[in-house]
């Protein structure tokens, strides 16, 4: 029995009546690869009445509802985040299913930026894996409360308590199990609810018949022990519960839920639930948990930058360059609109823009201001998304997530009513670490390739497109091989453009290691007024943890150089950092102090000082003991235990550093830090080493210095490549 027909339940929203924000939840489902996110989402859709037939991620049929792209169905992975809306227990839940592969991490990043709560899905066998750590960091960055759901309890080797321990040890969280499993692996039957102290099992063809019964006698003592642990953990957040525990009195279940909710919203605890989405067990209880413990839009305090007030305060000298004036946003639909475009998708008939409303309301046909561009934009069509399907709506209010059809904007843009000028904090975008050249196989494909690259560049902030001025090659850069592979495949399919791609290359960076003092003059006389600029100062390396790649300090005093010539010097410095002296890669971690100089009344100009800055930086870097930096990846390998020795030896031969090894149920989990340059054919190498039984996941860790011998090899190789290109 479902809690109501979905089409009727959302009719109020489609016709534009006001929402009760107490009954709205905006949640994301995030996890490591293959933890069961999309399978779980499919069950959520089914039990809520949103779909009437369950699709599977892998196997026959049409595939999972939320994996609507052909490539997602073929590969059995989620590539893009997909949004939908379901109704459960008289509440509306906006759900975003996100990818697990780190190559598509920006999809998780921008989803968590606009969500109020999340479900962190963990595999009962794999536990807290490498991508789980990344997702955890993203949730903490945006202060998103979450429930942990230990999935795949039906798998051989499932260990709920081991996963709880890992949440504490690896994520540094405070896990509080509010359920324990009945059995594990093939004997998994259901869960024991520690709040109401009942056993819950799931019967019927698809587990839709939820049975709540007394806890079996053989499990009662274990349940009491775990309930006592739960109450002790929760007593830290409630004096009343502490007193009840000391006096050994019963405590009402509804009051317990309020304590759990309060501690979850402050991210003091992570409630832990369990089940098996694939075997249709535990999902309905998880939905109840979403309603009980995750925040409604009014629970979260959202601030925006008041652009006008900030500029006024800076002019008055009340704020420094990096400080801002902020305002709290309300969830009142009558207040001026403030919303964020967090994801854009280019379609045949224009752009589809996913938008989270924080304040006010959007009405179809009204116009709003993009505060980044200052332009007024008309919202001609509003839709509610269900994976790739859409339903037209006339109105959307604060707390909602909808899509706008046919407007031109970028990910992270803020839209406001004309009466306010606010900006919401943008989305964190990691830097790409891998690049390759791409060109159309036939000359007539150039236009189609250009359109495809422009579309993907606009949709995905981690996908970069550039041109190499020496070779005239088009270079694409991304988060990993799979990331670029998917885009190349989409170019072939969606744009019918066959392409030729070069070998993947590591995105190296260059960095100075020595301080260099400069005293640089730019002097040019060409008849009439010439060019003159003179700058004195020093260039030095910044520490590894520096937040910015380039820092410029103006220490000029007594007007030795007029103020209008200072910014051009900085611009010249920055222009010179695009290509370093070693292999013409971006130069990072550079500090520059401008301390003295001189100018000419007639011959000095802004252009003269910019040219001086450019020439000075290039000359200084040649003397600065430049070194190469390379991307170091965090790697997790999962393989049968008997292959552990050969895998660790192989990784060490690739300059890898083993950081942790663990063995669970005959499976070895090996964590390492390893240069990306060593990993281009690792999938095949691991397959042959483990007879196809090993798997791995990898994510960017940090840029670190290349060993001197390797640096010499890379520099020599690039020098030869450049010489060969020159011959052609």
C-alpha positions as CSV (number, residue, x, y, z in Angstrom):
1,X,0.0,0.0,0.0
2,X,1.6,3.3,-1.1
3,X,1.1,6.5,0.8
4,X,-0.9,8.1,-2.0
5,X,-1.0,8.4,-5.8
6,X,1.9,10.6,-6.9
7,X,0.0,12.4,-9.7
8,X,-2.6,13.7,-7.3
9,X,-0.1,14.5,-4.6
10,X,1.9,17.0,-6.6
11,X,-1.1,18.6,-8.3
12,X,-1.1,21.4,-5.8
13,X,2.5,22.2,-6.7
14,X,1.8,22.1,-10.5
15,X,-1.0,24.6,-10.2
16,X,1.1,26.9,-8.1
17,X,-0.4,26.9,-4.6
18,X,1.9,27.8,-1.6
19,X,4.1,25.1,-0.2
20,X,4.2,24.2,3.5
21,X,8.0,24.3,4.0
22,X,7.7,22.2,7.1
23,X,6.8,19.4,4.8
24,X,9.6,19.8,2.3
25,X,13.0,18.0,2.2
26,X,15.7,18.7,-0.3
27,X,18.1,15.7,-0.2
28,X,21.0,14.2,-2.2
29,X,22.1,10.6,-2.4
30,X,25.9,10.3,-2.5
31,X,28.4,7.5,-2.1
32,X,31.5,5.7,-3.4
33,X,31.2,3.9,-6.8
34,X,28.9,0.8,-6.8
35,X,27.5,1.4,-3.3
36,X,23.9,1.3,-4.6
37,X,22.9,5.0,-4.9
38,X,20.9,4.7,-8.1
39,X,19.3,1.3,-7.0
40,X,18.3,3.0,-3.7
41,X,16.8,6.0,-5.6
42,X,14.8,3.6,-7.8
43,X,13.3,2.0,-4.7
44,X,12.5,5.5,-3.3
45,X,10.6,6.3,-6.5
46,X,8.8,3.0,-6.4
47,X,7.6,3.0,-2.8
48,X,6.5,6.7,-3.1
49,X,4.3,5.8,-6.1
50,X,6.4,7.9,-8.5
51,X,7.1,4.9,-10.7
52,X,5.2,1.5,-10.9
53,X,8.0,-0.7,-12.3
54,X,11.5,-0.9,-10.8
55,X,14.4,-0.6,-13.3
56,X,17.8,-1.9,-12.5
57,X,21.2,-0.3,-13.1
58,X,22.5,-3.4,-14.7
59,X,20.6,-6.0,-16.6
60,X,17.8,-6.3,-19.1
61,X,15.0,-3.7,-19.6
62,X,15.1,0.1,-19.8
63,X,17.6,0.5,-16.9
64,X,17.2,2.8,-13.9
65,X,14.9,5.7,-14.2
66,X,17.5,8.2,-13.0
67,X,20.2,7.0,-15.4
68,X,18.5,8.3,-18.5
69,X,21.5,8.7,-20.8
70,X,22.3,5.8,-23.1
71,X,25.9,5.8,-21.9
72,X,24.7,5.5,-18.3
73,X,22.6,2.5,-19.2
74,X,25.3,0.8,-21.2
75,X,28.0,1.3,-18.5
76,X,25.8,0.8,-15.5
77,X,27.2,4.1,-13.9
78,X,25.7,7.5,-13.1
79,X,27.4,10.2,-15.1
80,X,25.2,13.3,-14.5
81,X,23.2,14.1,-11.4
82,X,19.4,13.7,-11.9
83,X,16.6,15.4,-10.0
84,X,13.1,14.2,-9.2
85,X,10.4,14.9,-6.6
86,X,8.5,12.3,-4.6
87,X,5.8,12.4,-1.9
88,X,6.1,10.4,1.3
89,X,3.9,10.6,4.4
90,X,2.4,13.8,3.4
91,X,5.8,15.4,2.7
92,X,7.4,16.4,-0.5
93,X,11.0,15.3,-1.1
94,X,13.2,16.7,-3.8
95,X,15.8,14.0,-4.5
96,X,19.1,14.4,-6.5
97,X,20.9,11.2,-7.4
98,X,24.6,11.9,-7.9
99,X,27.5,10.0,-9.6
100,X,30.0,8.0,-7.6
101,X,33.0,8.2,-9.9
102,X,35.4,10.9,-8.8
103,X,35.8,12.1,-12.4
104,X,32.2,13.5,-12.2
105,X,32.8,15.0,-8.7
106,X,31.5,18.4,-9.7
107,X,28.1,16.9,-10.1
108,X,28.2,16.0,-6.4
109,X,29.8,19.3,-5.5
110,X,27.1,21.5,-7.1
111,X,24.3,19.3,-5.9
112,X,25.4,19.4,-2.2
113,X,25.9,23.2,-2.6
114,X,22.1,23.6,-2.9
115,X,20.7,20.7,-0.8
116,X,19.6,20.8,2.8
117,X,20.4,17.2,3.7
118,X,21.9,14.1,2.3
119,X,22.0,10.3,2.5
120,X,25.5,8.9,2.6
121,X,25.3,5.4,1.2
122,X,28.0,3.0,2.4
123,X,28.6,-0.6,1.3
124,X,28.2,-3.1,4.1
125,X,31.3,-5.0,2.8
126,X,33.5,-2.2,1.4
127,X,32.7,0.2,4.3
128,X,34.1,3.8,4.1
129,X,36.0,3.8,0.8
130,X,38.0,6.5,-1.0
131,X,35.1,8.3,-2.6
132,X,33.2,8.1,0.6
133,X,35.9,10.3,2.1
134,X,35.6,12.8,-0.7
135,X,31.8,13.0,-0.4
136,X,32.2,13.4,3.3
137,X,34.5,16.4,2.8
138,X,32.0,17.9,0.4
139,X,29.2,17.5,2.8
140,X,31.3,19.2,5.6
141,X,32.3,22.0,3.2
142,X,28.6,23.0,2.7
143,X,27.6,22.0,6.2
144,X,25.0,19.4,5.0
145,X,23.5,17.2,7.7
146,X,23.3,13.5,6.7
147,X,22.0,10.1,7.5
148,X,24.3,7.1,6.8
149,X,22.6,4.1,5.2
150,X,24.6,0.9,5.3
151,X,23.4,-0.8,2.0
152,X,23.9,-4.3,0.6
153,X,23.4,-6.0,3.9
154,X,22.4,-9.1,1.9
155,X,26.0,-9.5,0.5
156,X,28.3,-12.2,1.8
157,X,30.7,-10.6,4.2
158,X,28.3,-7.8,5.2
159,X,29.3,-6.3,8.6
160,X,27.2,-3.4,9.9
161,X,29.2,-2.8,13.0
162,X,32.5,-2.7,11.1
163,X,31.1,0.1,8.9
164,X,29.9,2.0,12.0
165,X,33.4,1.8,13.4
166,X,34.9,3.1,10.1
167,X,32.5,6.1,10.1
168,X,34.0,7.1,13.4
169,X,37.6,6.3,12.6
170,X,37.9,7.4,8.9
171,X,35.3,10.2,8.7
172,X,35.8,11.6,12.2
173,X,32.0,11.6,12.7
174,X,29.9,10.5,15.6
175,X,27.8,7.6,14.3
176,X,24.7,6.7,16.3
177,X,23.0,3.5,15.0
178,X,19.3,3.9,15.3
179,X,18.7,0.5,13.8
180,X,20.6,-2.8,13.9
181,X,20.3,-5.6,11.2
182,X,18.5,-8.9,11.7
183,X,21.0,-11.2,10.3
184,X,23.7,-10.4,7.6
185,X,24.6,-11.7,4.2
186,X,22.2,-14.5,3.0
187,X,20.5,-14.5,6.4
188,X,19.6,-10.8,6.4
189,X,15.8,-10.5,7.0
190,X,15.1,-6.9,8.2
191,X,16.0,-4.4,10.9
192,X,15.4,-3.7,14.6
193,X,14.3,-0.2,15.3
194,X,16.1,0.9,18.5
195,X,13.9,3.9,19.0
196,X,10.5,2.1,19.1
197,X,12.2,-1.3,20.0
198,X,10.4,-3.3,17.3
199,X,11.5,-5.7,14.6
200,X,10.7,-4.7,11.0
201,X,10.6,-7.1,8.1
202,X,9.6,-6.5,4.5
203,X,7.3,-8.9,2.7
204,X,5.5,-9.0,-0.6
205,X,6.8,-9.3,-4.2
206,X,8.9,-6.1,-3.8
207,X,9.1,-5.6,-0.1
208,X,6.1,-3.2,-0.1
209,X,4.4,-5.0,2.9
210,X,6.2,-3.7,6.0
211,X,5.6,-5.8,9.1
212,X,6.3,-4.4,12.6
213,X,6.4,-7.0,15.3
214,X,8.0,-7.8,18.6
215,X,11.8,-8.3,18.7
216,X,12.5,-12.1,18.6
217,X,13.6,-13.4,22.0
218,X,17.1,-14.5,20.7
219,X,17.8,-10.9,19.6
220,X,16.3,-9.0,22.5
221,X,19.4,-8.8,24.7
222,X,21.5,-7.6,21.8
223,X,18.9,-5.0,20.9
224,X,18.7,-3.7,24.5
225,X,22.5,-3.4,24.7
226,X,22.6,-1.3,21.4
227,X,19.7,0.8,22.5
228,X,21.5,1.6,25.7
229,X,24.6,2.7,23.7
230,X,22.3,4.9,21.5
231,X,20.7,6.5,24.6
232,X,24.1,7.2,26.2
233,X,25.3,8.9,23.0
234,X,22.2,11.0,22.7
235,X,22.2,11.9,26.4
236,X,25.1,14.3,25.6
237,X,22.5,16.5,23.8
238,X,19.7,16.3,26.4
239,X,19.7,16.9,30.1
240,X,16.2,15.3,30.4
241,X,17.5,12.1,28.7
242,X,20.5,12.1,31.0
243,X,18.3,12.2,34.1
244,X,16.0,9.5,32.7
245,X,19.1,7.3,32.1
246,X,20.4,7.8,35.6
247,X,17.0,7.1,37.1
248,X,16.5,4.1,34.7
249,X,13.2,5.5,33.5
250,X,11.6,5.1,30.1
251,X,11.9,7.9,27.6
252,X,9.2,8.7,25.0
253,X,10.1,7.7,21.4
254,X,8.9,11.0,20.0
255,X,11.2,12.9,22.3
256,X,14.1,10.7,21.3
257,X,13.4,11.6,17.6
258,X,13.5,15.3,18.5
259,X,16.9,14.8,20.2
260,X,18.3,12.9,17.2
261,X,16.9,15.5,14.8
262,X,18.5,18.4,16.8
263,X,21.9,16.7,17.0
264,X,21.8,15.7,13.3
265,X,21.0,19.3,12.2
266,X,24.1,20.6,14.0
267,X,26.1,17.8,12.4
268,X,27.0,16.6,15.9
269,X,25.9,13.1,15.1
270,X,25.3,10.9,12.0
271,X,22.3,8.6,12.5
272,X,23.1,5.2,11.0
273,X,20.4,3.0,9.3
274,X,20.8,-0.2,7.3
275,X,19.1,-2.3,4.6
276,X,19.4,-3.8,1.1
277,X,18.0,-1.6,-1.7
278,X,18.5,-4.4,-4.2
279,X,16.6,-6.9,-2.0
280,X,13.9,-4.3,-1.2
281,X,14.5,-4.1,2.5
282,X,14.8,-1.0,4.7
283,X,14.0,1.7,2.1
284,X,10.7,2.8,3.6
285,X,12.3,3.2,7.0
286,X,15.0,5.3,5.5
287,X,12.3,7.6,4.0
288,X,10.8,7.9,7.4
289,X,14.3,8.8,8.7
290,X,14.6,11.5,6.0
291,X,11.3,13.1,7.2
292,X,12.2,12.8,10.9
293,X,15.9,13.7,11.0
294,X,16.9,15.7,7.9
295,X,16.3,19.5,7.7
296,X,13.5,21.3,6.2
297,X,14.4,24.5,4.2
298,X,13.5,26.7,7.2
299,X,16.0,24.8,9.4
300,X,19.1,26.1,7.6
301,X,20.5,29.6,7.8
302,X,21.5,30.8,4.3
303,X,23.4,34.0,3.8
304,X,24.2,36.0,0.7
305,X,26.6,38.8,-0.1
306,X,25.0,42.2,-0.3
307,X,26.9,43.5,-3.3
308,X,25.8,47.2,-3.0
309,X,26.5,47.3,0.8
310,X,29.9,45.6,0.3
311,X,31.0,48.1,-2.4
312,X,29.8,51.1,-0.3
313,X,31.7,49.8,2.8
314,X,34.9,49.2,0.8
315,X,34.8,52.8,-0.6
316,X,34.3,54.1,3.0
317,X,37.3,52.0,4.1
318,X,35.2,49.9,6.5
319,X,36.1,46.6,4.8
320,X,39.3,45.1,3.3
321,X,39.5,43.8,-0.3
322,X,38.4,40.2,0.7
323,X,35.7,41.1,3.2
324,X,32.0,41.2,2.4
325,X,28.7,42.4,3.9
326,X,26.3,39.5,4.3
327,X,22.6,39.3,4.8
328,X,20.4,36.4,6.1
329,X,17.9,35.1,3.5
330,X,14.3,34.3,4.6
331,X,12.1,31.5,3.2
332,X,9.2,33.9,2.8
333,X,7.7,33.7,-0.7
334,X,6.6,37.3,-0.5
335,X,10.2,38.6,-0.1
336,X,12.3,39.5,-3.2
337,X,13.6,36.5,-5.1
338,X,17.1,35.1,-4.5
339,X,17.9,31.8,-6.3
340,X,21.0,30.0,-7.6
341,X,21.5,28.3,-11.0
342,X,23.5,25.3,-9.9
343,X,23.6,23.2,-13.1
344,X,23.1,24.0,-16.8
345,X,22.4,21.5,-19.6
346,X,22.4,22.6,-23.2
347,X,19.5,21.1,-25.2
348,X,18.3,21.3,-28.8
349,X,15.9,24.1,-28.0
350,X,18.0,26.1,-25.6
351,X,19.5,25.8,-22.1
352,X,17.9,23.9,-19.2
353,X,19.0,25.6,-15.9
354,X,18.5,23.7,-12.6
355,X,17.7,26.3,-9.9
356,X,17.4,26.3,-6.1
357,X,15.1,29.0,-4.6
358,X,16.3,30.4,-1.3
359,X,14.0,33.4,-0.9
360,X,10.9,34.7,-2.6
361,X,9.1,33.1,-5.6
362,X,9.6,32.7,-9.4
363,X,6.6,33.3,-11.6
364,X,6.5,32.1,-15.2
365,X,6.8,35.0,-17.6
366,X,8.4,37.4,-15.1
367,X,11.9,38.9,-15.5
368,X,14.8,38.7,-12.9
369,X,18.3,40.1,-12.7
370,X,21.5,38.0,-13.1
371,X,23.7,39.7,-10.5
372,X,26.9,38.5,-12.2
373,X,26.1,40.1,-15.6
374,X,23.6,42.8,-14.4
375,X,21.3,41.8,-17.2
376,X,17.5,41.3,-16.9
377,X,16.4,37.8,-18.0
378,X,12.8,36.6,-18.6
379,X,11.8,33.2,-17.2
380,X,9.5,32.1,-20.0
381,X,9.0,28.4,-19.0
382,X,9.4,26.7,-15.6
383,X,9.5,22.9,-15.2
384,X,9.8,20.3,-12.5
385,X,12.2,17.6,-13.4
386,X,11.8,13.8,-13.1
387,X,15.1,12.5,-14.4
388,X,14.8,13.5,-18.1
389,X,11.0,14.1,-18.1
390,X,9.5,17.4,-17.1
391,X,6.2,18.9,-15.9
392,X,5.3,22.5,-16.6
393,X,4.6,24.7,-13.6
394,X,3.6,28.3,-13.3
395,X,5.1,29.1,-9.9
396,X,8.0,28.0,-7.7
397,X,8.7,29.2,-4.1
398,X,11.6,29.4,-1.6
399,X,12.8,26.0,-0.6
400,X,12.0,24.4,-4.0
401,X,14.3,23.0,-6.8
402,X,13.0,23.5,-10.3
403,X,14.4,24.0,-13.8
404,X,14.1,27.0,-16.1
405,X,14.0,26.5,-19.9
406,X,15.7,28.8,-22.4
407,X,17.7,31.3,-20.3
408,X,21.4,32.1,-20.8
409,X,23.5,31.9,-17.7
410,X,26.4,29.9,-16.1
411,X,26.6,27.5,-13.2
412,X,26.7,29.4,-9.9
413,X,24.9,32.5,-11.1
414,X,22.5,34.2,-8.7
415,X,19.2,35.6,-9.9
416,X,17.4,38.3,-7.9
417,X,14.3,40.5,-8.0
418,X,15.1,44.1,-9.1
419,X,14.8,45.4,-5.5
420,X,17.9,43.6,-4.2
421,X,21.4,42.9,-5.4
422,X,22.7,39.8,-3.7
423,X,25.2,37.1,-4.7
424,X,25.2,33.6,-3.3
425,X,28.6,32.0,-2.7
426,X,29.8,30.1,-5.7
427,X,30.5,26.3,-6.1
428,X,33.9,24.9,-5.4
429,X,35.4,23.7,-8.7
430,X,38.5,21.4,-8.5
431,X,41.2,21.8,-11.2
432,X,41.6,19.3,-14.0
433,X,44.6,17.0,-13.8
434,X,44.6,15.3,-17.3
435,X,44.7,16.7,-20.8
436,X,44.7,15.5,-24.4
437,X,44.6,16.9,-27.9
438,X,41.4,16.4,-30.0
439,X,40.6,17.1,-33.6
440,X,37.9,16.1,-36.1
441,X,38.8,13.0,-38.2
442,X,37.3,14.8,-41.3
443,X,37.6,18.5,-42.0
444,X,33.8,19.0,-42.3
445,X,33.5,17.9,-38.6
446,X,35.2,21.0,-37.3
447,X,32.0,22.9,-36.8
448,X,30.3,20.0,-35.0
449,X,33.3,19.5,-32.7
450,X,33.4,23.2,-31.9
451,X,29.7,23.2,-30.9
452,X,30.1,20.1,-28.8
453,X,33.1,21.4,-26.9
454,X,31.4,24.8,-26.3
455,X,28.4,23.0,-24.9
456,X,30.3,20.7,-22.6
457,X,32.5,23.5,-21.4
458,X,29.5,25.5,-20.4
459,X,27.7,22.6,-18.7
460,X,30.8,21.3,-16.8
461,X,33.1,23.7,-15.0
462,X,35.8,20.9,-14.6
463,X,35.9,20.4,-18.4
464,X,38.4,22.9,-19.9
465,X,39.0,23.6,-23.5
466,X,42.1,25.6,-24.8
467,X,44.2,26.0,-27.8
468,X,48.0,25.4,-28.0
469,X,49.3,28.4,-29.9
470,X,52.4,26.5,-31.1
471,X,50.7,23.4,-32.5
472,X,47.3,24.9,-33.1
473,X,45.9,21.8,-31.4
474,X,42.7,21.9,-29.4
475,X,43.4,20.7,-25.9
476,X,40.7,19.3,-23.6
477,X,41.3,18.8,-19.9
478,X,39.4,17.0,-17.2
479,X,39.3,15.2,-13.9
480,X,40.4,11.8,-15.2
481,X,40.5,9.4,-18.2
482,X,36.9,8.3,-17.7
483,X,35.8,11.9,-17.6
484,X,37.4,12.7,-21.0
485,X,36.4,9.3,-22.4
486,X,32.7,9.9,-21.8
487,X,32.9,13.3,-23.5
488,X,34.7,11.9,-26.5
489,X,32.0,9.2,-26.8
490,X,29.2,11.8,-26.4
491,X,30.8,13.9,-29.2
492,X,30.7,10.9,-31.5
493,X,27.1,9.9,-30.6
494,X,25.3,13.2,-30.0
495,X,27.1,15.3,-32.7
496,X,28.0,12.5,-35.1
497,X,31.6,13.7,-35.2
498,X,34.4,11.2,-35.4
499,X,37.5,12.5,-33.7
500,X,41.2,11.8,-33.4
501,X,42.6,12.1,-29.9
502,X,46.2,12.3,-28.7
503,X,47.8,10.5,-25.9
504,X,46.6,11.5,-22.4
505,X,49.1,13.9,-20.8
506,X,49.5,14.9,-17.2
507,X,48.7,18.5,-16.4
508,X,52.1,19.5,-14.8
509,X,52.7,22.8,-13.1
510,X,55.9,24.7,-12.4
511,X,57.0,26.4,-9.2
512,X,60.0,28.5,-8.1
513,X,62.1,27.3,-5.1
514,X,64.4,30.4,-4.7
515,X,63.8,34.0,-3.9
516,X,65.0,36.3,-6.7
517,X,65.5,40.0,-6.3
518,X,64.8,42.0,-9.4
519,X,65.7,45.5,-10.7
520,X,64.1,45.6,-14.1
521,X,64.0,48.5,-16.6
522,X,61.9,48.5,-19.7
523,X,63.1,51.2,-22.1
524,X,62.1,51.7,-25.7
525,X,62.6,54.7,-27.9
526,X,60.9,54.7,-31.4
527,X,60.5,58.4,-32.3
528,X,57.9,60.5,-30.5
529,X,57.0,59.3,-27.0
530,X,58.7,56.1,-26.1
531,X,58.2,53.5,-23.4
532,X,59.7,53.6,-19.9
533,X,59.1,51.6,-16.8
534,X,61.4,50.7,-13.9
535,X,60.4,48.2,-11.1
536,X,62.4,46.9,-8.1
537,X,61.4,44.1,-5.7
538,X,61.6,40.3,-5.2
539,X,59.9,37.2,-6.4
540,X,59.7,34.2,-4.0
541,X,58.0,30.8,-3.6
542,X,54.8,30.5,-1.6
543,X,54.2,27.6,0.9
544,X,52.5,24.4,-0.2
545,X,49.3,25.2,1.6
546,X,48.9,28.7,0.1
547,X,45.3,29.4,-0.8
548,X,46.2,31.4,-3.9
549,X,48.6,30.5,-6.7
550,X,49.9,34.1,-7.0
551,X,50.1,36.9,-4.4
552,X,51.1,40.4,-5.3
553,X,52.2,42.9,-2.6
554,X,52.5,46.6,-3.4
555,X,55.0,48.1,-0.9
556,X,55.7,51.3,-2.9
557,X,55.8,54.4,-0.8
558,X,56.1,58.2,-1.4
559,X,54.7,57.9,-4.9
560,X,57.9,56.5,-6.5
561,X,55.5,55.0,-9.1
562,X,52.0,56.6,-9.6
563,X,49.1,54.5,-8.4
564,X,47.6,54.0,-11.9
565,X,50.8,52.1,-13.0
566,X,50.7,49.5,-10.1
567,X,47.8,47.3,-11.4
568,X,49.4,46.9,-14.9
569,X,52.6,45.6,-13.2
570,X,50.5,42.9,-11.5
571,X,48.8,42.1,-14.8
572,X,52.1,41.7,-16.5
573,X,53.4,39.4,-13.7
574,X,50.2,37.2,-14.0
575,X,50.5,37.1,-17.8
576,X,54.0,35.7,-17.5
577,X,52.8,32.9,-15.2
578,X,50.8,31.3,-18.0
579,X,53.9,29.6,-19.4
580,X,56.9,28.6,-17.2
581,X,60.5,28.3,-18.4
582,X,60.7,24.5,-18.0
583,X,58.0,23.0,-20.2
584,X,55.7,26.0,-20.7
585,X,53.2,24.9,-18.0
586,X,51.3,27.2,-15.6
587,X,53.5,28.6,-12.8
588,X,52.0,28.4,-9.3
589,X,52.8,29.3,-5.7
590,X,54.5,32.6,-6.6
591,X,54.7,35.6,-4.4
592,X,55.8,39.0,-5.8
593,X,56.7,42.2,-3.8
594,X,57.0,45.5,-5.6
595,X,59.2,47.7,-3.4
596,X,60.6,50.5,-5.6
597,X,61.0,51.9,-9.1
598,X,60.8,55.0,-11.2
599,X,58.8,56.5,-14.1
600,X,59.1,59.1,-16.8
601,X,56.7,62.0,-17.1
602,X,56.3,61.5,-20.9
603,X,57.3,58.0,-21.8
604,X,55.7,56.0,-18.9
605,X,52.3,54.5,-19.5
606,X,50.2,51.6,-18.2
607,X,51.3,49.5,-21.2
608,X,54.9,50.2,-20.4
609,X,54.5,48.9,-16.9
610,X,52.6,45.9,-17.9
611,X,55.3,45.0,-20.4
612,X,57.9,45.5,-17.7
613,X,56.0,43.2,-15.3
614,X,55.8,40.5,-18.0
615,X,59.5,40.7,-18.9
616,X,60.6,41.0,-15.3
617,X,58.7,37.9,-14.2
618,X,60.0,35.8,-17.2
619,X,63.6,36.8,-16.5
620,X,63.2,36.2,-12.7
621,X,61.7,32.7,-13.1
622,X,64.7,31.6,-15.1
623,X,66.8,32.2,-12.0
624,X,64.3,31.0,-9.4
625,X,65.3,27.2,-9.3
626,X,62.1,26.1,-11.0
627,X,60.7,22.6,-10.3
628,X,57.9,20.6,-11.8
629,X,54.8,19.7,-9.8
630,X,52.7,16.7,-10.7
631,X,49.2,15.5,-9.6
632,X,49.4,12.8,-6.9
633,X,46.3,10.6,-6.8
634,X,44.7,8.9,-3.9
635,X,44.2,5.3,-4.9
636,X,42.1,2.5,-3.4
637,X,42.5,-1.0,-4.8
638,X,40.2,-3.8,-3.9
639,X,41.2,-7.4,-4.7
640,X,41.3,-10.9,-3.3
641,X,43.7,-11.2,-0.3
642,X,46.2,-13.5,-2.1
643,X,47.1,-10.8,-4.6
644,X,47.9,-8.2,-1.9
645,X,51.7,-8.7,-2.0
646,X,52.0,-8.4,-5.8
647,X,49.7,-5.3,-5.9
648,X,51.7,-3.4,-3.2
649,X,55.0,-4.3,-4.9
650,X,53.7,-3.2,-8.3
651,X,52.4,0.1,-6.8
652,X,55.8,0.7,-5.2
653,X,57.5,0.2,-8.6
654,X,55.3,3.0,-9.9
655,X,56.5,5.5,-7.2
656,X,53.5,4.8,-5.1
657,X,53.4,5.2,-1.4
658,X,51.2,2.7,0.5
659,X,49.3,4.6,3.2
660,X,47.0,1.8,4.5
661,X,46.1,-1.8,4.0
662,X,43.2,-3.7,5.4
663,X,41.8,-7.2,5.0
664,X,38.1,-8.0,5.4
665,X,36.4,-11.3,4.6
666,X,39.2,-12.4,2.3
667,X,39.3,-9.1,0.4
668,X,42.3,-6.8,0.6
669,X,41.8,-3.0,0.6
670,X,45.0,-1.1,-0.3
671,X,45.2,2.7,-0.1
672,X,48.1,4.5,-1.7
673,X,49.3,7.9,-3.0
674,X,50.7,7.6,-6.5
675,X,51.6,10.0,-9.4
676,X,48.9,10.2,-12.1
677,X,51.7,9.8,-14.7
678,X,52.2,6.2,-13.6
679,X,48.5,5.3,-13.8
680,X,47.4,5.6,-17.4
681,X,47.2,1.8,-18.1
682,X,46.6,0.6,-14.6
683,X,43.1,-0.8,-15.3
684,X,44.6,-3.4,-17.7
685,X,47.6,-4.0,-15.5
686,X,45.5,-4.7,-12.4
687,X,43.1,-6.9,-14.4
688,X,46.0,-9.2,-15.7
689,X,47.6,-9.2,-12.2
690,X,44.4,-10.4,-10.4
691,X,42.8,-12.5,-13.2
692,X,40.1,-9.8,-13.6
693,X,39.1,-9.9,-9.9
694,X,40.6,-6.6,-8.8
695,X,39.1,-3.1,-9.0
696,X,40.2,0.4,-8.1
697,X,39.1,3.9,-7.6
698,X,41.2,7.0,-7.8
699,X,40.8,10.7,-7.0
700,X,43.1,13.7,-7.1
701,X,45.0,14.3,-3.9
702,X,47.5,17.2,-4.3
703,X,50.2,18.6,-6.5
704,X,53.7,17.5,-5.3
705,X,57.2,18.1,-6.5
706,X,58.5,15.7,-9.2
707,X,61.8,13.9,-8.3
708,X,64.8,15.5,-10.0
709,X,65.6,12.5,-12.3
710,X,62.0,12.3,-13.5
711,X,61.9,16.1,-14.0
712,X,64.9,15.9,-16.3
713,X,63.2,13.1,-18.3
714,X,60.0,15.1,-18.7
715,X,61.8,18.3,-19.7
716,X,63.9,16.4,-22.2
717,X,60.9,14.7,-23.7
718,X,59.0,17.9,-24.0
719,X,62.1,19.6,-25.6
720,X,62.2,16.8,-28.2
721,X,58.5,17.1,-28.9
722,X,58.9,20.8,-29.5
723,X,61.9,20.3,-31.8
724,X,59.9,17.7,-33.9
725,X,57.0,20.1,-34.2
726,X,59.3,22.8,-35.3
727,X,60.7,20.6,-38.1
728,X,57.1,20.0,-39.4
